[in-house]
Amino acid sequence: MAEIQHNRKAAKQLWVRVLAASPADPEAIDGIERLSRDSGTASEPLPPVSPPAPTPRAVTPAPDPKASPAQMPKRPKSSPARSKAAPQQTGSSEPRRLSLPYSLNSPASRRNAIKIVGFAGGSIGATLIGRALLQLDSNTPTDSDTTVVPANTPLAASAFASFDFDTVKVNETGEITSREAKQGKVFKEAVGDVTFNMVAIAGGSFMMGSPEGQGGEDEKPQHEVTVPSFLMSKYPVTQAQWRAVAGLPKINRNLTANPAHFEGDDRPVEQVSWDDATEFCQRLTKHTDREYRLPSEAEWEYACRAGTTPPFYFGETLTSDIANYDANYTYGSGPKGEYRQQTTEVATFPANAFGLYDMHGNVWEWCLDHWHENYEGAPADGSAWLEDGEADRRVLRGGSWDSIPVYCRSADRYWVARDLSYNYVGFRVVCASSWTLG
């Protein structure tokens, strides 16, 4: 109709949208070629395409990324939840341009794009898709633009304060058999009226993953990793902390001030994507002049285990008296318990031996690493595994309020696409600044 009415601009937008959704569509290819012949050129820049009107973000169960014919499905179990309209984003929003129906941040995706050029029909397909690739949404950061170089000022012993905490141990039936008072060291980073309590984690070596007879194949092979010292936030990032950092100047992308479904200043923030969490770390880094980032998967498991080897840092099983998860299900000989169906305030339950809270349950936590199907070829130095793997899929650890206990184990691994957000996914930060307590 647009062509009949000689509205070439509208017609081209229409055919471009059709080709973006179905690159081999012959009518769309013919339409583009016809318009090019009529105008006498095939190199006119593609016009911006307006995005659809925003709709309220529904909280829906995550797709099951691990489901395959060769292995049991594994996912964070999610119950239906009321949708919550996304609040207005802070800062200005740049116009979005034509986006293909997939990400091009991984080699595999780029290979798929090359295949589509072939299917699209010769030079016109290459011209159209090539231009489309250059007009992808610039608000999505890649690995190369997610690092802010800090001054990395060393922290002296005087910068740390002592803090007291309690730990517990349980037996195979979930009965608490011991309680122990401990003390740790914490560096307090202030951002406005909120404070990040960064716990000093001494470096060391540990066995990462699960031994034979325990856990899934993605937790194998169990291997020794040596992790340097680092600082890790005592709790998952809270909603109050999120708001403080979301109010800092933008680095690469906008952040919503109040994204969480379960609201409360001292509850963990959730419904934030890996890309959102990375932007958060970048802003915190620039504001403090110290390097804040997501933990590597090895750092996360080392910090979670805190020197322990059983499935949980509490012992051989988990109970709802010491963690927030779906206790309608049990692990080993442990008991059933309360299923709260929501997040809880951080530090509601006992800490591990390093003084870290909520490493089992409450919210899944983003890690820096690409997703890999197993540990073959994994780094042994505690660094994030950013070679190969699937860059668009990022690692999650720890389980959530909606997870069955097997998914809350210290060694359990999961992944979600980096641009997705759910009401059971949050994160905590680490600081790579050098420090000494000696």
Buried (B, 14 or more C-beta within 10 A) or exposed (E): EBBEEEEBEBBBBBBBEBBBEBBEBEEBBEBBBBBBEEEEEBEBEBBEBEEEEEEEBEBEBBEEBBEEEEEEEBBBBBBEBEEBEBEEBBEEEEEBBBBBEEBBBBEBBEEBBEEBBEEBBEEBBBBBBEBBBEBBBEEBBEEEEBBBEBEBEEBEEEBBEEBEBEBBBBBEEBBBEEEEEBEBBBBEBEBEEBBBBBBBBEEEEBBBBBEEEBBBEBBBBBBEBEBBBBBBBBBBBBBBBBBBBBEBEBBBBBBBBBBBBBEBEBBBBBBBBBBBBBBBBBBBBBBBEBBBBBBBBBBBBBBBBBEBEBBBBBBBBBBBBBBBBBBEBBBBEBBEBEBBEBBBBBBBBBBBBBBBBBBBBBBBBBBBBBBBBBBEEBBBEBBBBEEEBBBBBBBBBBBBBBBBBBBBBBBBBBBBBBBBBBBBBBBBBBBBBBBEEE
